[in-house]
């Protein structure tokens, strides 16, 4: 089950839910697209896009935590490798 499926809120915040699904998916999609590029420079650019999507995902997770839409365990399990 994904974090989005476990959001605990009385209202459905569809735009934020769609945004976290989009940016979290975009991380690996940008890496894959860059891997298929013709040059190292282009590949590196896609890695930067991927990094931006990762930070966007982490920011949304922090917002969800601050609004108590996810609990501490969910937040920590998704942020273990970031040191946050």
Phi and psi in radians as a Rosetta constraint file:
Dihedral C 1 N 2 CA 2 C 2 CIRCULARHARMONIC -1.515 0.35
Dihedral N 2 CA 2 C 2 N 3 CIRCULARHARMONIC 2.870 0.35
Dihedral C 2 N 3 CA 3 C 3 CIRCULARHARMONIC -1.015 0.35
Dihedral N 3 CA 3 C 3 N 4 CIRCULARHARMONIC -0.731 0.35
Dihedral C 3 N 4 CA 4 C 4 CIRCULARHARMONIC -1.029 0.35
Dihedral N 4 CA 4 C 4 N 5 CIRCULARHARMONIC -0.650 0.35
Dihedral C 4 N 5 CA 5 C 5 CIRCULARHARMONIC -1.255 0.35
Dihedral N 5 CA 5 C 5 N 6 CIRCULARHARMONIC -0.282 0.35
Dihedral C 5 N 6 CA 6 C 6 CIRCULARHARMONIC -1.891 0.35
Dihedral N 6 CA 6 C 6 N 7 CIRCULARHARMONIC 0.163 0.35
Dihedral C 6 N 7 CA 7 C 7 CIRCULARHARMONIC -1.011 0.35
Dihedral N 7 CA 7 C 7 N 8 CIRCULARHARMONIC 2.235 0.35
Dihedral C 7 N 8 CA 8 C 8 CIRCULARHARMONIC -1.865 0.35
Dihedral N 8 CA 8 C 8 N 9 CIRCULARHARMONIC 1.575 0.35
Dihedral C 8 N 9 CA 9 C 9 CIRCULARHARMONIC -2.568 0.35
Dihedral N 9 CA 9 C 9 N 10 CIRCULARHARMONIC 2.610 0.35
Dihedral C 9 N 10 CA 10 C 10 CIRCULARHARMONIC -1.319 0.35
Dihedral N 10 CA 10 C 10 N 11 CIRCULARHARMONIC -0.349 0.35
Dihedral C 10 N 11 CA 11 C 11 CIRCULARHARMONIC -1.965 0.35
Dihedral N 11 CA 11 C 11 N 12 CIRCULARHARMONIC 2.652 0.35
Dihedral C 11 N 12 CA 12 C 12 CIRCULARHARMONIC -1.657 0.35
Dihedral N 12 CA 12 C 12 N 13 CIRCULARHARMONIC 2.076 0.35
Dihedral C 12 N 13 CA 13 C 13 CIRCULARHARMONIC -1.723 0.35
Dihedral N 13 CA 13 C 13 N 14 CIRCULARHARMONIC 1.277 0.35
Dihedral C 13 N 14 CA 14 C 14 CIRCULARHARMONIC -1.013 0.35
Dihedral N 14 CA 14 C 14 N 15 CIRCULARHARMONIC -0.683 0.35
Dihedral C 14 N 15 CA 15 C 15 CIRCULARHARMONIC -1.105 0.35
Dihedral N 15 CA 15 C 15 N 16 CIRCULARHARMONIC -0.777 0.35
Dihedral C 15 N 16 CA 16 C 16 CIRCULARHARMONIC -1.172 0.35
Dihedral N 16 CA 16 C 16 N 17 CIRCULARHARMONIC -0.672 0.35
Dihedral C 16 N 17 CA 17 C 17 CIRCULARHARMONIC -1.149 0.35
Dihedral N 17 CA 17 C 17 N 18 CIRCULARHARMONIC -0.746 0.35
Dihedral C 17 N 18 CA 18 C 18 CIRCULARHARMONIC -1.118 0.35
Dihedral N 18 CA 18 C 18 N 19 CIRCULARHARMONIC -0.662 0.35
Dihedral C 18 N 19 CA 19 C 19 CIRCULARHARMONIC -1.159 0.35
Dihedral N 19 CA 19 C 19 N 20 CIRCULARHARMONIC -0.732 0.35
Dihedral C 19 N 20 CA 20 C 20 CIRCULARHARMONIC -1.215 0.35
Dihedral N 20 CA 20 C 20 N 21 CIRCULARHARMONIC -0.603 0.35
Dihedral C 20 N 21 CA 21 C 21 CIRCULARHARMONIC -1.144 0.35
Dihedral N 21 CA 21 C 21 N 22 CIRCULARHARMONIC -0.714 0.35
Dihedral C 21 N 22 CA 22 C 22 CIRCULARHARMONIC -1.181 0.35
Dihedral N 22 CA 22 C 22 N 23 CIRCULARHARMONIC -0.845 0.35
Dihedral C 22 N 23 CA 23 C 23 CIRCULARHARMONIC -1.251 0.35
Dihedral N 23 CA 23 C 23 N 24 CIRCULARHARMONIC -0.603 0.35
Dihedral C 23 N 24 CA 24 C 24 CIRCULARHARMONIC -1.222 0.35
Dihedral N 24 CA 24 C 24 N 25 CIRCULARHARMONIC -0.619 0.35
Dihedral C 24 N 25 CA 25 C 25 CIRCULARHARMONIC -1.231 0.35
Dihedral N 25 CA 25 C 25 N 26 CIRCULARHARMONIC -0.597 0.35
Dihedral C 25 N 26 CA 26 C 26 CIRCULARHARMONIC -1.104 0.35
Dihedral N 26 CA 26 C 26 N 27 CIRCULARHARMONIC -0.474 0.35
Dihedral C 26 N 27 CA 27 C 27 CIRCULARHARMONIC -0.980 0.35
Dihedral N 27 CA 27 C 27 N 28 CIRCULARHARMONIC -1.021 0.35
Dihedral C 27 N 28 CA 28 C 28 CIRCULARHARMONIC -1.266 0.35
Dihedral N 28 CA 28 C 28 N 29 CIRCULARHARMONIC -0.549 0.35
Dihedral C 28 N 29 CA 29 C 29 CIRCULARHARMONIC -1.130 0.35
Dihedral N 29 CA 29 C 29 N 30 CIRCULARHARMONIC -0.703 0.35
Dihedral C 29 N 30 CA 30 C 30 CIRCULARHARMONIC -1.185 0.35
Dihedral N 30 CA 30 C 30 N 31 CIRCULARHARMONIC -0.661 0.35
Dihedral C 30 N 31 CA 31 C 31 CIRCULARHARMONIC -1.098 0.35
Dihedral N 31 CA 31 C 31 N 32 CIRCULARHARMONIC -0.786 0.35
Dihedral C 31 N 32 CA 32 C 32 CIRCULARHARMONIC -1.104 0.35
Dihedral N 32 CA 32 C 32 N 33 CIRCULARHARMONIC -0.760 0.35
Dihedral C 32 N 33 CA 33 C 33 CIRCULARHARMONIC -1.112 0.35
Dihedral N 33 CA 33 C 33 N 34 CIRCULARHARMONIC -0.725 0.35
Dihedral C 33 N 34 CA 34 C 34 CIRCULARHARMONIC -1.134 0.35
Dihedral N 34 CA 34 C 34 N 35 CIRCULARHARMONIC -0.630 0.35
Dihedral C 34 N 35 CA 35 C 35 CIRCULARHARMONIC -1.089 0.35
Dihedral N 35 CA 35 C 35 N 36 CIRCULARHARMONIC -0.508 0.35
Dihedral C 35 N 36 CA 36 C 36 CIRCULARHARMONIC -1.562 0.35
Dihedral N 36 CA 36 C 36 N 37 CIRCULARHARMONIC 0.124 0.35
Dihedral C 36 N 37 CA 37 C 37 CIRCULARHARMONIC -1.350 0.35
Dihedral N 37 CA 37 C 37 N 38 CIRCULARHARMONIC 2.972 0.35
Dihedral C 37 N 38 CA 38 C 38 CIRCULARHARMONIC -1.581 0.35
Dihedral N 38 CA 38 C 38 N 39 CIRCULARHARMONIC -0.248 0.35
Dihedral C 38 N 39 CA 39 C 39 CIRCULARHARMONIC -2.428 0.35
Dihedral N 39 CA 39 C 39 N 40 CIRCULARHARMONIC 2.766 0.35
Dihedral C 39 N 40 CA 40 C 40 CIRCULARHARMONIC -1.125 0.35
Dihedral N 40 CA 40 C 40 N 41 CIRCULARHARMONIC -0.680 0.35
Dihedral C 40 N 41 CA 41 C 41 CIRCULARHARMONIC -1.050 0.35
Dihedral N 41 CA 41 C 41 N 42 CIRCULARHARMONIC -0.774 0.35
Dihedral C 41 N 42 CA 42 C 42 CIRCULARHARMONIC -1.153 0.35
Dihedral N 42 CA 42 C 42 N 43 CIRCULARHARMONIC -0.719 0.35
Dihedral C 42 N 43 CA 43 C 43 CIRCULARHARMONIC -1.037 0.35
Dihedral N 43 CA 43 C 43 N 44 CIRCULARHARMONIC -0.775 0.35
Dihedral C 43 N 44 CA 44 C 44 CIRCULARHARMONIC -1.086 0.35
Dihedral N 44 CA 44 C 44 N 45 CIRCULARHARMONIC -0.656 0.35
Dihedral C 44 N 45 CA 45 C 45 CIRCULARHARMONIC -1.078 0.35
Dihedral N 45 CA 45 C 45 N 46 CIRCULARHARMONIC -0.724 0.35
Dihedral C 45 N 46 CA 46 C 46 CIRCULARHARMONIC -1.164 0.35
Dihedral N 46 CA 46 C 46 N 47 CIRCULARHARMONIC -0.554 0.35
Dihedral C 46 N 47 CA 47 C 47 CIRCULARHARMONIC -1.147 0.35
Dihedral N 47 CA 47 C 47 N 48 CIRCULARHARMONIC -0.653 0.35
Dihedral C 47 N 48 CA 48 C 48 CIRCULARHARMONIC -1.133 0.35
Dihedral N 48 CA 48 C 48 N 49 CIRCULARHARMONIC -0.717 0.35
Dihedral C 48 N 49 CA 49 C 49 CIRCULARHARMONIC -1.053 0.35
Dihedral N 49 CA 49 C 49 N 50 CIRCULARHARMONIC -0.739 0.35
Dihedral C 49 N 50 CA 50 C 50 CIRCULARHARMONIC -1.101 0.35
Dihedral N 50 CA 50 C 50 N 51 CIRCULARHARMONIC -0.741 0.35
Dihedral C 50 N 51 CA 51 C 51 CIRCULARHARMONIC -1.071 0.35
Dihedral N 51 CA 51 C 51 N 52 CIRCULARHARMONIC -0.725 0.35
Dihedral C 51 N 52 CA 52 C 52 CIRCULARHARMONIC -1.061 0.35
Dihedral N 52 CA 52 C 52 N 53 CIRCULARHARMONIC -0.735 0.35
Dihedral C 52 N 53 CA 53 C 53 CIRCULARHARMONIC -1.136 0.35
Dihedral N 53 CA 53 C 53 N 54 CIRCULARHARMONIC -0.644 0.35
Dihedral C 53 N 54 CA 54 C 54 CIRCULARHARMONIC -1.100 0.35
Dihedral N 54 CA 54 C 54 N 55 CIRCULARHARMONIC -0.802 0.35
Dihedral C 54 N 55 CA 55 C 55 CIRCULARHARMONIC -1.150 0.35
Dihedral N 55 CA 55 C 55 N 56 CIRCULARHARMONIC -0.600 0.35
Dihedral C 55 N 56 CA 56 C 56 CIRCULARHARMONIC -1.108 0.35
Dihedral N 56 CA 56 C 56 N 57 CIRCULARHARMONIC -0.733 0.35
Dihedral C 56 N 57 CA 57 C 57 CIRCULARHARMONIC -1.071 0.35
Dihedral N 57 CA 57 C 57 N 58 CIRCULARHARMONIC -0.806 0.35
Dihedral C 57 N 58 CA 58 C 58 CIRCULARHARMONIC -1.103 0.35
Dihedral N 58 CA 58 C 58 N 59 CIRCULARHARMONIC -0.671 0.35
Dihedral C 58 N 59 CA 59 C 59 CIRCULARHARMONIC -1.123 0.35
Dihedral N 59 CA 59 C 59 N 60 CIRCULARHARMONIC -0.759 0.35
Dihedral C 59 N 60 CA 60 C 60 CIRCULARHARMONIC -1.115 0.35
Dihedral N 60 CA 60 C 60 N 61 CIRCULARHARMONIC -0.666 0.35
Dihedral C 60 N 61 CA 61 C 61 CIRCULARHARMONIC -1.084 0.35
Dihedral N 61 CA 61 C 61 N 62 CIRCULARHARMONIC -0.698 0.35
Dihedral C 61 N 62 CA 62 C 62 CIRCULARHARMONIC -1.119 0.35
Dihedral N 62 CA 62 C 62 N 63 CIRCULARHARMONIC -0.731 0.35
Dihedral C 62 N 63 CA 63 C 63 CIRCULARHARMONIC -1.076 0.35
Dihedral N 63 CA 63 C 63 N 64 CIRCULARHARMONIC -0.789 0.35
Dihedral C 63 N 64 CA 64 C 64 CIRCULARHARMONIC -1.047 0.35
Dihedral N 64 CA 64 C 64 N 65 CIRCULARHARMONIC -0.692 0.35
Dihedral C 64 N 65 CA 65 C 65 CIRCULARHARMONIC -1.179 0.35
Dihedral N 65 CA 65 C 65 N 66 CIRCULARHARMONIC -0.764 0.35
Dihedral C 65 N 66 CA 66 C 66 CIRCULARHARMONIC -1.113 0.35
Dihedral N 66 CA 66 C 66 N 67 CIRCULARHARMONIC -0.550 0.35
Dihedral C 66 N 67 CA 67 C 67 CIRCULARHARMONIC -1.537 0.35
Dihedral N 67 CA 67 C 67 N 68 CIRCULARHARMONIC 0.064 0.35
Dihedral C 67 N 68 CA 68 C 68 CIRCULARHARMONIC 1.054 0.35
Dihedral N 68 CA 68 C 68 N 69 CIRCULARHARMONIC 0.554 0.35
Dihedral C 68 N 69 CA 69 C 69 CIRCULARHARMONIC -1.457 0.35
Dihedral N 69 CA 69 C 69 N 70 CIRCULARHARMONIC -0.381 0.35
Dihedral C 69 N 70 CA 70 C 70 CIRCULARHARMONIC -2.253 0.35
Dihedral N 70 CA 70 C 70 N 71 CIRCULARHARMONIC 2.701 0.35
Dihedral C 70 N 71 CA 71 C 71 CIRCULARHARMONIC -1.612 0.35
Dihedral N 71 CA 71 C 71 N 72 CIRCULARHARMONIC 3.061 0.35
Dihedral C 71 N 72 CA 72 C 72 CIRCULARHARMONIC -1.008 0.35
Dihedral N 72 CA 72 C 72 N 73 CIRCULARHARMONIC -0.742 0.35
Dihedral C 72 N 73 CA 73 C 73 CIRCULARHARMONIC -1.103 0.35
Dihedral N 73 CA 73 C 73 N 74 CIRCULARHARMONIC -0.746 0.35
Dihedral C 73 N 74 CA 74 C 74 CIRCULARHARMONIC -1.108 0.35
Dihedral N 74 CA 74 C 74 N 75 CIRCULARHARMONIC -0.766 0.35
Dihedral C 74 N 75 CA 75 C 75 CIRCULARHARMONIC -1.108 0.35
Dihedral N 75 CA 75 C 75 N 76 CIRCULARHARMONIC -0.817 0.35
Dihedral C 75 N 76 CA 76 C 76 CIRCULARHARMONIC -1.147 0.35
Dihedral N 76 CA 76 C 76 N 77 CIRCULARHARMONIC -0.688 0.35
Dihedral C 76 N 77 CA 77 C 77 CIRCULARHARMONIC -1.149 0.35
Dihedral N 77 CA 77 C 77 N 78 CIRCULARHARMONIC -0.497 0.35
Dihedral C 77 N 78 CA 78 C 78 CIRCULARHARMONIC -1.564 0.35
Dihedral N 78 CA 78 C 78 N 79 CIRCULARHARMONIC -0.195 0.35
Dihedral C 78 N 79 CA 79 C 79 CIRCULARHARMONIC -2.089 0.35
Dihedral N 79 CA 79 C 79 N 80 CIRCULARHARMONIC 0.225 0.35
Dihedral C 79 N 80 CA 80 C 80 CIRCULARHARMONIC -0.983 0.35
Dihedral N 80 CA 80 C 80 N 81 CIRCULARHARMONIC -0.802 0.35
Dihedral C 80 N 81 CA 81 C 81 CIRCULARHARMONIC -1.399 0.35
Dihedral N 81 CA 81 C 81 N 82 CIRCULARHARMONIC -0.139 0.35
Dihedral C 81 N 82 CA 82 C 82 CIRCULARHARMONIC -1.580 0.35
Dihedral N 82 CA 82 C 82 N 83 CIRCULARHARMONIC -0.301 0.35
Dihedral C 82 N 83 CA 83 C 83 CIRCULARHARMONIC 1.392 0.35
Dihedral N 83 CA 83 C 83 N 84 CIRCULARHARMONIC 0.155 0.35
